[in-house]
Amino acid sequence: MIAHLLLYSNKVFYISHRSFPCKFLFLLLFLCQTNIQQVKIYSVA
């Protein structure tokens, strides 16, 4: 599960790094971090 999330985030990072400006990339990384925290909360619950 975690490896799949890392693979997905690497793919998104690669695509957005080529296509979008850095501010959008930082926003995307922030959203990915919050999603991973939610997944951790759901897995604990």
Number of C-alpha atoms within 10 A of each C-alpha: 7 10 8 9 13 13 12 13 16 12 12 16 16 12 12 15 13 10 11 10 10 12 9 13 18 12 11 16 15 11 12 17 13 12 13 14 12 12 14 12 10 9 8 7 6
